[in-house]
Structure formats: structure tokens, C-alpha cells
Amino acid sequence: MRTPTGLLIALSLSLSLGLAVSPASAQDARSALAERYVELAVGGGVKQTLNEAVAVELAAATGYSDAERAWLGENAPRILGVHIERMMERMKTLYAERFTEEELRAMVAFRDSPVGRSVTVKENAVAVDQRMEILGLQQAYSQELMAGFCAAFTCEGAAPRP
């Protein structure tokens, strides 16, 4: 099965008024802040960046019929969107669990500033490029590791050792 490499590739802000906060409402505040942070940090920007990367990768891909290329062009962004939404939901939980309310407020304030928005756009683009580098590294690592392993041991389907 052919898979184009590029196809493999964060509401409401609750503000405290200084009142005594119960553990449940503190968690609710962290959850709301984490949701806002993920929307600001990932949100539409990463979706757009990834969809653009898919389009570029698809345009450069060879070996597809016009019908296959059309199917991929129509379905890859939709399927990618579903997976991005799942990832974002998981990120919201992780941020709410690992960061304090004070930290989340500072993170949201930065991401919601002009400089923070600029950084976010650039980070999303770097993340796509970084993912492509990581995929290449993983592939090279796996090939080298298994070549060495198969040279030391018998691997099913491997060429016989001299």
C-alpha cells in the first residue's frame, strides 16, 4: 500500500476573582485554561499547515492515477482533521493535568499576544518539518538496526549471510 509521507503527518477562558476555590472548580479552571491554550497553540493553524503539507506532498507524489489522486485530495484532509481533533482532546487533558492554573494563565496570555500568535504560526510550520525529519530518522534507524541484527542472527526472509 502506498502512503504519501505527508499524509502521515488547541472556549472559554475561566478567570479567577481571588475567591476560595474548591478542588473541583480549580480543576475546572485548569481544564478551561488548557482548552484555551490548546486552541491557541494548535487550533486552526496546525490544521491549515498540515493540510497545506498534504497538498504539497500529494502534488509531488508519483504513481497515482487521476482517480486515486482525487480520492486522496478529497479524503486526506477530512481524515487528518479527525485525528487532529483526537490529538487536541488528549493534549487538553495532558495540559490540565501537568500545569498549574498560574502556569496555564501565563501560557494563554503569551499565545494570545501578537508575539505569541506569530510564534505559534512558526512553531506549527517547524513541527511539520520536524515530523518529516523524525520519520526519516526512524526509517534510517530501523533499517540500520535490522541490518545489523540480521547480520548477527537469522532473520526470516533476509538474504543469507556469507
C-alpha positions, -999 to +999 in steps of 0.1 A: +000+000+000+015+034-010+013+061+017+025+096+009+048+107+037+030+140+041-003+122+049+012+106+080+018+138+095-055+236+208-138+283+246-140+297+273-113+312+295-122+310+332-109+339+352-105+337+390-117+365+411-095+357+441-122+337+457-117+305+476-117+277+450-127+242+457-105+214+442-132+206+416-135+242+405-097+245+404-096+215+381-124+231+360-104+263+357-073+244+347-093+224+322-108+256+307-074+272+305-058+241+290-086+240+264-080+277+255-042+271+254-045+242+230-069+261+208-044+290+206-013+268+203-026+242+179-061+252+167-067+260+131-031+269+124-018+234+126-048+221+107-041+246+079-003+239+080-008+201+078-035+203+051-011+225+030+017+199+036-006+172+025-015+191-007+022+197-015+031+161-008+002+149-029+011+172-058+047+158-057+036+121-053+041+099-083+025+066-093-012+076-087-039+076-112-061+107-115-089+090-096-065+079-068-051+114-066-086+129-065-097+105-038-066+113-017-071+150-022-107+148-010-103+123+019-068+130+034-078+164+048-110+151+063-093+120+079-064+141+091-089+165+107-105+137+127-071+127+140-060+162+148-092+167+169-084+135+188-049+147+194-061+181+206-086+165+231-057+144+245-035+175+247-061+194+266-062+167+293-024+165+295-020+202+299-047+204+326-031+176+345+005+188+343+003+226+346-009+248+374-036+274+369-010+301+372+012+285+345-017+280+322-028+316+326+007+327+316+008+303+287-026+315+274-016+352+278+015+346+257-002+326+230-030+353+228-005+381+224+008+393+189+042+378+195+026+346+208+004+343+177+035+348+155+055+322+174+025+298+171+024+301+133+061+295+130+061+266+155+034+248+136+054+250+104+085+238+122+066+210+137+056+197+103+092+199+091+104+183+123+079+154+119+092+148+084+128+147+098+118+123+126+101+100+101+133+099+081+154+093+112+131+065+123+132+048+090+170+050+087+174+039+123+151+009+118+169-002+086+203+001+101+193-017+133+176-045+115+205-049+090+229-053+120+205-076+138+200-098+107+238-099+102+242-112+137+211-135+138+190-153+113+161-132+101+132-148+083+131-135+047+165-120+050+193-127+024+216-155+036+247-144+055+280-151+038 
